[in-house]
């Protein structure tokens, strides 16, 4: 198929240079789409139909459509309607399928197959979630970036993947339920089902950080989709350089949805009621628009509540129209060219500048944060005095470029910019790890899909910011999608049952309303909790050098043990512990990577600060000092959520190494219990 595209003679099918350039670009993209991927087989399943429109036919299912030299299909795209029974068919609802076959591959080589008879007498028929090849594919070592899951999509996941483009879907899913993969595969499905529309309007995947985006960046290309943009929320609002960090109190206020109204009031305050008439001279005639009529025009624009910039652009045309009405009443016959000329008249331009001046979004936010009186005037009834003091800068900046903006300030500037001029909207946006966004960040994302749809992915139990989402309905309202469908994934396929059960001990203390993930995988011996001697002494003395040395050595030992197995290893620790562990690993001769860098067979160890672990996964995880992870957060609840995140990054095994006593929420022991 690639050779066919490469053999095309563009000159024979294009009429002009523009068409030739467009055709060449599309041909180059098609060649990239058809590139072979190492160790990625084109097909993974087969369906034998025994009824319906496809009775007697046999279809191979793969990552993309493949045809032979005569154009006959050899492999069907997993997104095609005829492929859906591969994920949905069962003995109780076979969907006209007699046999489903799964193929097993090792390094791109076909090594096994497994048949599942869906009709006829019941026999040895493995359930989809426990079939051997399915289990092996899920457990396959994770050396390298995130993989697609087309061979292992489950029925409840498939229903979300194939949901229509017109509606927004929110997926609440605990660790290991595959919510990120579901979101990415939904993008791939929508691009298949609505190719032309999304090619025109665009798609975007939003992740929590660059490490996460690097980890997932190969999933869509493996499915033949190369044109999906990826970004963080910070990338979306990057109108100013971020050089400061807000206090938790300031970040909470700046991220609150009430700030949108504060900004709107502050922006509209720049509109000044006209005090003088406008007099336009054309030839020997003078046309006068009195101040009261100008005020009526301005009031009408304000009542319509259109964008500030759009209203400012419409005002000279409205004034010019009023002049043209007077011209017509005097017997003249002005046309559109005359109206445009009047709108550009110096008297009209001067009036518009005085009444509806241009406003720079960054300067507007700068003034709100620098001038307490200006903030108080527009935050009245919205923010109390303490909240206003929390966000006003102690030392006002001289200008936009010299100001030390925070990440929350950048979001405010983006909101102000949208109040001035509408933000372009995309056809579909995927928002992952959404539980950590503030209301103002949700609004920033919502602006990017105001005329499109979204897939929102997250887990309320993993919210680790002070403004973490309390409930999806509230979050979706801030996003501008209050009618979105909320789906919940509770079956875990990644984290072993022993590990997720251990981590779920924290749920009653941080997210009591959530359903515990039920893992379909049992892995005896996948959890190892190792206490380094001297815990009580270490807790009393704090960071004692000798005790820390013993802890570092124990972590290095756990890493050596993990390296004896196949797969990736993540060493996760509180951010404050990273320098010490980096030194210990280096001294031990163990090379390690930073989060997001692709692991290889030669370098499988990654040192991960707890703050960057969200969304990542490793075959084996070595967790250093859980109590430090909890203490590294501003409050206990956030600390427990951070601990829950890092405990659930393991696919095959988790080793917990600690010197200090484990958090009592993890052990079941309460400080109030007698010794």
N, C-alpha and C positions, 0 to 999 in steps of 0.2 A: 504493500500500500504506500509505503514511503517512497519507493522507487517510482511508482506511478506519478506521485506529486512532483518529484525531482525532475522527471522527464518532460513535464509540461513546458511548452514553448509559449511564454507570456506574450511575445510579440504577435503571435497569430490570433490571439483572442482579445486584444486590447485596441481600442480605437484612438487613444491619445495618451499623452505623457502622464496625466493625472490618473487615468485608469490603470496604466502600467505600474505606477508606483503603488497604488492601492492593492493591485493583484499580487505584486511581488511581496508586499508586507504580509498579506493573508497567506500566501504560499509558504513563506518562511515560518509563520506561526504554525501552520499545519504540519510542517516537517518536524518542528519541535514537539508538537503534540504526539506525533507518531514515534518518537524516540524510544528505543528499548531501554528498560530500567533493569539494572543488574539485580538478580535474585527476586524479580517480581514477575511471576507467571501471568500470562494473559487470561487464563481461565482457572476457575477454582471449583466449579460445580457443573452438574448436568441435570436436566429435567426430562423425564420420559412421560409424555402425556398419554392418557388412556381414554380421554373423553373430551367433549367440547369441540371448539373450532380447531384445536391443534391435535386431535386424536391421531395416534400413531406417529407423531413427530417427536424428535429428540433434539433438545437444544442445549448447547454448552453456554454457561454463564460466565462472564468475565468482567474485567475492569473497564473495557471499552469494546466497541463494535469492531469486529475483524471480518473481512471478506476475502475470498480467494481471487484468483486472476480473472475469473469469469464474472465477478461481482456477487457471487452467491455467499450469503452469510455463513461464517464458520463459528463465530463466537458472538453472542448477543450481549449488549451493554446491560449491566446489572440494574440500570435505571429504567429499562424498557418495561412496559406493562406486562409483557409475556414472561418477564423474569421475576415478577413480584412473588409468585407462588414459591420460589426458592426460599423466601424468608417467612412466608405466611402459612404455607400448607402444613397440615398435620393429619393424623389418622382420623380425627373427628371431622375435619374439614379439608379434604385432600385437594380441592380446587382443580379437579380433573387430572391431577398428577398421580401416576402409578408409582414412580420411583424417583427419589432424590439421591443424587450421588455427590459426595464431597471428595475432593482430591487433596492429597497431602504433598507438599513440596519441601525439599531441603536444598537451600542454595540455588533455587531455580530449577531443580531436577525433580521430576515426578517420582515420588517414592511410595505412595500408598493411596488407596481410595476406600471409601466407606459408603455402603448403600443403606438407604432407609426406605422400606416398602410402605407406602401409604394406603394401599388398597389390598384387598384380598385377606386371607386368614392372618391373624395376628401371629407374629413370630418374634425372634430376637430383633427388636426394633429400638435402638438407642434413642432416648429423648434428645431433642435438639441441644439442650443445655449440657448434656453429659456425654455426648458422643466423643469418642476418643480423638478423632482428628480435630473436632471443634475445640476440645480442651487443649490439645497440643498447640493449636494456632494461637489461642489466647495466652498460653504460658510461654510461647516462644521468646527467647532472650531478647531484651530490648537494647541491643548495641546500636547506637545511631539515633536519628530523630524519630518522632512519632510516626507510626505506620497507619495506613488506612485499615478499616475493619470490614471491608465489603464481604469477606468470606464468613464473617461471624455475626453479622447484624441479626439481632433478635426481633421477634414479631412486634413487641411494644416499641422498640427503637425504630423499626421500619415504618410504623404508622406515623411517627413524628417526622422522619426523613422525607416521606412522600406527602406531607401536608401541603396544601396549596400555597401559591405565592401571595394570594390576596390577604391572608390573615397573619397576624403576629402570634408566635408561639413562645411561651416561656417554659423552660425545662428546669424543674427542681430535681437535682440528682445528687445523691451522696457520693463519696469517694468510690471510684471504680465502677460506676454505673454507665460510663461511656458517654456522658453528656457532651463533652467536647467533640468527640468523634461524631456523634449524632449531628451536632451543629454543622460541622464541616461537610459531612455527607449530605446534609440537607441543601447546602449551597450547591454542591455538585449536581444533585437531583434537579434543583430549580434551574440551573444553567442548561441542563439537558431538556427540561420540559418547556422552558421559556427563553430559549437562546437569544432570539432577536430582541426581545424586550429588554432583557438584562444587559445585553451587549450595548444597548443604547443608553440605559439608565445607570449601569454600573453596580458592582457589589463590593462589599468591604467586610473584612474580619477584624474585630477589635479585641485585643488581648490586654492582660494586665501589665505586661512589661516586655522588653525586647527579647529577653531570654526565652520567655514562653513562645513568642512569635517565631523565634528561630527554631524552637523545638517542633512546632507544628507545620512549618513552612513547606514540607515535602508531601504532605497528605494530598492536597488538591492537584499538584502536578502529576502525582502517581495515577490520578484518575483522569488525566488528560486536560485538566483545567488550569490554564496558565495566566489568566487575566484577572484574577481576584486580588485586590489590593489588601494589604495588612497594615495595621497601625495600632498604636496605643491611644488612650484618651488624650494623653499629653501631646501626642503628635497632632491630633485634630485641632487643638486649641493653641498651637505654638505660634502665637502672634508676638510674644515678647520672650526674652531670655529669662528662664527661671533660675534665680540665684539665691533664694531664701527659703526657709522652712518655717511654716506657721506653728504657733503653739496649738495644742489640741483644742483649746477654747476658741481661738480665732478660726481655725479650720472648720470647726463645727458651725460657726455662724456664717462664714463665707460659703459653705456648702449647702446652707439651708435654702429651700425654695423661696423663702420670703425675700431673699436678696434680688430675685428677678423683679419684684414689684418696686423695690428700692431703686433699682437701676432705671426702671421705666419712668418713675416719678422724676428722678434726677435728669433724665434725658428730656422729658417733656417740659421741664422747667425752663429750658432754653428758648421756648417759644414766647415771644413778647407781643402783647396786643398792639396792633398798629395805632399810632397816635396822630399820623398825618396822612393826607390823601396822596394818591399817586397821580402825577400829571405827565401824560405822554404826548410829546410833540411829533406830529407827522405832517411834513410840508407846512402849510399855513394854518393848520388846525391843531388845537390842543384838546386832549381828551382827559377828563378828570374822573377818577374813581374815589369817592369819599372814604374817610377812615372807617365809618360804620359798616360800609359794604365790604371793605377789606376784612374787617373783623368777622363778618358773617362767613366769608370764604374760609378764613383760618379756622373758625369754630367748626365748620362742616368737615374740614379735613381732620380735625382732632377727634370729632365724634366717630368718624369712620375707623379710627384706630389702626390705620395702615402704617407700614414701616416709616420711621422718621425720615429716612433719606428719600423714599418714594414720595412722601407727602411734600418734602422740600422741592423735589423735581416737578411735582404737579402744580405747585403754587404759582409759578410764573405763567403757566399755561391758563390757569383759572383767571388770573388777573387780565391776561391778554384776551380771553374770551369775553370778559366784562367790557373791555374796550371795544371789541368787535360788535357787541350788541349795540353800543352807542353809535358806532359807525353806520350800522344797518338802519337804525332809527333815523339817522340823518340823511338816508337815501343812498349811501355808498354800498358797494357790493364786494366786500373784502373776501379773500379766499384763505386757504390754509397757510400760504406763504406769508400773507400779511400777519396772521396770528403768530407765526413763528418769529417774525421780525419784531413784533411788539413784545413778545416774551423775552427777547434778547435786548430790549431797550435798556439803556443805562438806568433810567428811573425805576423800571420794574426790578432790575437786578439789585439795585440799592435797597428797595423796599423789602425784597425777599431776604436779603442778607441781614437786615435789621430785625425782621419779624421771625424768620425761620433760619437761623444761622447753621452752618455746617458744624457737626460735632465729631471729634475724634474719639472713638471708643476707649482707647487706652488713657487719654487725657481725662475722660469722664470718670473712670475708675480711680485714677490717680487723685483726682480732686476729692472724691468720696472718702478715700483712705487717708488723705492728708489734712482735710479741713473738717474738724469736728462739728462746726456749725452747719456746714453744707450737708453732712451726713445726717445730723439730727433733724434738719428740716424735712428730709425726704424719707427718713426711717420712722417718723412719728407714727405711733400706733402699730408698728411692725416689730421693731427691735427696742428692747428696753435699754436703759443707760449702761448697764453692765455689759450687754452684748455690743453696744456701740464702742465702748472703751476697748473691748477685746480686739476689734479689727482696725481701729485707728492707729496709724503708725506713730511711734514715739518721736521719731525724727523724720519729718516730711522730706520727700525727695525733691530735687530741683527740677527734674523732668522725667519723661518716659524712659529715655535711654539710661539714665543714671539710677533709676529706681531699682530696688532689690525686690523683684516680683517673686511671689510664691506660686506653686502649682495651682492653688485655689484662686489666686488673683488672675491667672491666665484664663481660667474658666469664666470668671466674671467679665473679663474683657471680651471673650467670645460671645457671651450673652448680650453684652452691650452692642457688639458688632452686628448681631442678628436683629436687634431692635432698630438699627440704622438701615441695614440692607439684608434681605432674606438670604439665609444660608442655602446653597444648592443641595438638593435632596437626591439620594441614590435610590435604586430600585429595591435593594435588599441589604440589610446590615446584620451581621452576626456579632453579638456582644457576649463575650465569655468572661467568667468570674465576675458576673454582674453584681453579686451581693456586696462588693466592696465600694460601689460607687455612691457618691453623695447625690442628693436630689438635683443639684446644679449640674453635676456631671451627666446624670440621666438626661437632663434637658439638652445638654450639648450633643449627646448621641442622638436623641430624638429629632433634633433639627436636621441631622444627616439622613433621616429616613421618614421625614414628615409626609411625603407623598408616596412612600413605599412601605415595605413591611420589614419585620425584624425577627430574628431568632435570639432569644435571651436565655443564657445558660448560667446556672449558678447553684450554690448550695448555701442556704441561710446559716447552716452550722459552721461554715468556713469564713464568715465575715470577720475580718480582723482590723478594720478601720474604726475610728471612733464614731463615724457616721454610717456604719454598715447597715444594710437594709434590714428592717424589722419584718417586713412582709412584702410579698410580691405584688399585691394589688396596689399598694401605695407606690411602689417603685414603677410599675407600669403606667400609673397615672402621670408621674413625673416625666416618663418617656414619651408621653403623648399617645399611648396605646392602651387605654383603660379596658378595652374589650378583648384584649389578648386572651388566648386559651392557655391555661396553666396545666402542664402535664408533670407527673412525678414519676421518676425512675427509682425503683427500690431494689431491683435485682443487681447485685454486684458481680462483675465478671473479672475484675482486675485484682483486687486486694483479697488475699486468702481469708477464709472464715476466721481463723485464729487471730489474725491481725486486726481485722475490722471489728471483731467482738471486743478486743482489748481496747481499741480506740473509742468504741461506742460507750464505754463506761463514763465518758465525759459528757455525753449528750444531755442527760438529765440536769446537769449543772450549767449548761450554756444555751441549749436549744431544746427545751423539754417538749415542745409540740411536734418535733420532726419524727418521722418514721425511721427506725434503724435500718440500715442497709443489710439485706440478707445475701451473703455471698454464696454463689453456687459452687465455689471451689474449696475443697478441703485440702490442706497441706500440712500434715503433722510435722512438727518441728520447725515451722516457719517463724515462730516467735521465740526469741531468746532475750531474757532480761538479766543483765549481769551487773551486780553491785560491786564496785571497787571498795576494798576495805578502808575504813576510816571515814565513813559517811557522816556520822554524828560529829566527829571532831572537825571535819571539813566544813560542816554547816556552821559550827560555832566560830571557827577562825576565819571564815570567808575564803578568799583566794590564797590559800597557803601554797607556797611554791612547791614544796615536796608533794603535797596531796594532788595538786594540779598535774604535776609530772607523772604521777601514777595513773591519773585519769587519762592523760594524753597517751600514755603507753598502752592502756587498755583499749583505747579507740584504735590505735595503730594495729594492735593485735587482732581486733575484730575485722579491720580492713584486710589484713593478710588472709584471714579465714575466708572472707567473702570472695577474695580474688582467686581462690582455689576453684570456685564455681564459674560457670559460663554466664555471661551477661554483664550488664552495667551495674555499677555500685555508686550510690549517693551517700556521702557523709554529710549529715545535716546537723547543724548546731546553731545555738543562739548567735546572733551577729557579733556579739562581744567576744565570743570564743573562737572566731574564725582565724585571727592572726596566730594564736597559740597552736591551733591544730595544723595550720599551714606550715608552721615551723617544725612541728613534730613529724609530719608526713615527709617533709623535705629531708629532715635529718635521718629518717628511716629509709630514704631512697625510694619512696613511693611517689611517682609522678601523678599529678592530679590536674583536672581541668576546672575552668570556671563554669557556672551554670549557663546553659544554652549552647555551649560549644559541643560539637558532635563527637561522641565517643567512638573509639575504634577498638579493634582487637588488641592493639598495643597500648592504648590509654583508655582504660575503662572506669577510672575512679574520678568522681566529680565532688568537689568541696562546695557545699551549698549553704549560704546563710539562710536561716529560717524564714526571713522576710521575703526571700525569692523562691521558696520551694513550691508555692501554690501552682497547680496545673502541671507540674513536672512529675515524672515517674521513673523509677529505676527497678531493676530486677531485685537488687538487694539494697537495703538501707541500713546504715549504721547511724543511730541517733545518739548524739552526745548530750548528756545532762538535761533531761526534760525540765527540771526545776528552773534552770537558767533560761530556757525558752519561755516559760511562763513569766518569769520575773522581767524579761526583756520588753514586756508590753506595758502600757500605761495603767492597766487595771487587770484584775484577776480573770474576769470573763473573757476579755480579749486574749489574754495569755493562754487560757484553756482552748480557745478556738484555734490559736496558732499551733498549739501542741497537737490538736486533733488533725490539723492539716499535715504536719510533718510525720505523724504516726501512720498516715495512710498513703504515703508515696511508694510503698513497696509492692511489687508484683509477686515475688517469690519468697522473700524472707526479710524479717526485721530483727535487728539486734539493738537493744536498748542498753547503753552503757551509762551508769550513773554512780556518783559518789555521794551526792546529797540525797536525802530522802525523796522518794517520788512524791508528786502531788497527791494528796489524800483522795482526790476525786478519781484518780486512776487506780488506786489500790483498794478503795472501799473503806479505808480506815478514816475516821473523823478525828480532828484534833480534840473534840470534846469527849471522845471515848477514854475510859480509864486505861492506864498503861498496861 
